[in-house]
Amino acid sequence: MKTSLFWIGAVFGIIGIVGCNEKDKVKTDPAVEELVQEVVPAKEPAAEPSMPAAVSGTADQEKKEEQPAYPKVKMITSMGVIVLELYPDKAPVTVENFLKYVDDGFYNGTIFHRVIRRFMIQGGGFTAQMVQKPTRSPIVNECGPQLRNLRGTIAMARTSQPNSATSQFFINQVDNPFLDFDGPNKPGYAVFGRVIDGMDVVDRIATVATTRLPNGMADVPVEPVVIERVERVR
C-alpha cells in the first residue's frame, strides 16, 4: 500500500491539491492508497452537472442523427442504485480501465471506504473487511479542461503522483473546482463520467456516520456501504 493517499482527512487522503487555503487543508492518511489529499470540503450541493450533449441541432436532426453510444453502468449498492454514463470520447484510457474492472467483477463486494459530506464518496478498492484488493497497473492521468469535477461526476482517485490511478474512484457530491486541472503544477483528478440516475443515493451515502480506524484511516463509514454489484447497462 502506498503511503501517499488520494483521499482526505488525516489519513481515502485521495488527492494532492495545489492552491487550497492552508487553514482549510485536510491532512492525508498515510495508511491508505489512492485517496484525496488536502481537500477543502465545498459548500452545500449545487445543481446537477450539465455534461456534453450527445448531439447538437434541432429535435428533428437529433432523431435522424445517430447519437454516441455512451457506455452506461449500474452500480447496485446496499443503499440504492446509482447509474453512471461514461465518456470515452473525453477520457478513453480511464473509461476502458474502469470498464475492465466492471467486466471482471472486481467492484462486486467492495465498499465506499471514504465518505465526506459536502465533498465526495470514494470506493472501489477495499472489501467490507477493509482488505485492499490487488489491482492492475496504474493508468495515465487524463484530467484536462474537457470535463470538470462538478456535482454528480465520477473521477479517478490517485496518490500525489498524477499517473497512479488504478481501481479507486470517487463521486463528487458537490462542485469541487479545486480538483480540476490547472496547469502542470496542478494536474487535477480525471473525470470520466457522471451520475444520470441515483444522485439521491449518493447524497444519502454522503451523510452516513463515519469513524477513524486504529490503522489511521479516517472518514470510514461505521456501517459498511457495500457496492454489491456493478454491471454494464449498455
Secondary structure, DSSP 4 states (H G I P E B T S, - for coil): --SS-SSBS---B----SS--GGG-----TTSSS---S----SS--PPP----S--S-HHHHHHSPPP---EEEEEETTEEEEEEE-TTT-HHHHHHHHHHHHTTTTTTEEEEEEETTTEEEEEEEETT-PBPP----B----STTS---TTEEEE---SSTT-B-S-EEEESS--GGGS--STT-----EEEEEEE-HHHHHHHTTS-EE--TTS--SEESS--EEEEEEE--
